[in-house]
Amino acid sequence: QVQLVESGGGLVQPGGSLRLSCAASGRIGSISDVGWYRQAPGKQRELVASIVGSGSRNYAESVKGRFTISRDNAKNTVYLQMNSLAPEDTAVYYCNWVPVRASDYWGQGTQVTVSS
C-alpha cells in the first residue's frame, strides 16, 4: 500500500518562502498524479496545485505565480515551492492523489503559518 507523507511546514514571515515535500512510501513504480491541498481553519479543503501525467501542472488562481509544484521521480517525491507567502496561505497542507477518491487516506499534513 502506497502512502504519501508530507513535511516541510513551519512558521514564516509574510513575503517568505517554504518548500514542502511529499514522499511516497511503499511499492510504487513512479509517483504521478499528485496534488497539494490545503485546509485553513473554518474553511473547506482545497486543491492548490497538481502535477499529472508527464508533468502537466495546474494551480489555483490564489497561488498562481507564487507556488511551483515539481516532481522527482527518482526519489518518488513531489515538492511545493511556496514564495511570497501571505497570511492567507496559513493552513494545513496535505498531499494526495489527483483525483482524490473518498477511500483515499489523508495523512496528518504539515502546518504552514505565515505571520509576523
N, C-alpha and C positions, 0 to 999 in steps of 0.2 A: 504494500500500500504506500503510495507516494504522499508525503506530507510537505507542506510549504511552511517555512519558518521565517518570520520577519525579525529584523534587527536594525539598529542604527538610529533610532529616535533619540530625542533629547530636548533640552531647553536651548533655545537660540533667540537672539535679539532680532527685532524687525530688520529686514534687509539682509539677514544672514543666510547661510546655506547649510544643508544637511544632505547626506546620501543614505538612503535606505537600501537594505539588501533583503532579498527573498531567496532563500536557498531551498532547493528541493532535495528531500532525502527519500531513500527507498529505491526500488527498482524503476529506473526511468532512463529511457534512451536519450532524450533531449527534452529540455524544458521549452514549452511552446504554449502560446495562447494563454498568457498570464496577464492579470491586471492588478493595479494598485487601487484599493478602495480606501475610503476614509469615513469616519463617523465622528462628528462633533457632538458635544453634549446637547441633548434635546433635539437632535436632527437625525434624519434617516441616513443610512449608509449610502454613499455614492461612489461611482466609478470615476476615478480621476485620470487614469492613464492605462493604456493597454498596448501590448505588443503581441501580434498574432502572425501565424504562418511564417513566411520567410523574413519577416521583420517589419510588417506594416504597423505603424504607430498611430494611436488616436489619443486625444486629450480632451478633457472637459474645458469648456471655454474659460473657466475661472483660473486655470493653471497654464493655459497655452502661453508659450514664450518664456515661462519661468521654470517649468518642470520638464525633465527629459527622462524617458524610460529607455533602458537598454538591457541587453541580454548577453551573458557569457555562456555559450553552450558547453564549453569545456568544463566549466565549474557548475553547470546546472543552476545558475543564479541569475536573477533579474534584479536590476537596480532601478532606483528612482532618485535622480539628482534633482534636488529642490533648491532653487535660487530665489533671491528677492522675496524671502518669506515674509508673510504678513500675519498679524494676529488672527485673521480669519482662516488661516491654514491650520490653526490649532485643532487637533483631532487625534484619534487613534487610527493609525494606518495599518491596513491589512493587505496581504496579497492573496489572490485566489485565482482559480481558473476563469477563463472567459470563453463562453458564457458560464456563469456560475449556476449550479443546479441546487435545488432545495436540499439534496442529500450531501452536498459538499461540506467538508469540515471547515469551520472558521477557527484559526488559531487565536492566540491572545493579542496579536497585533503589537505595534510599537507606538508609544506615545510621542507625539510631536507637540511641543508647546512653544509658541512664539510670543515672547513677552519681554518688555524692557525692565 
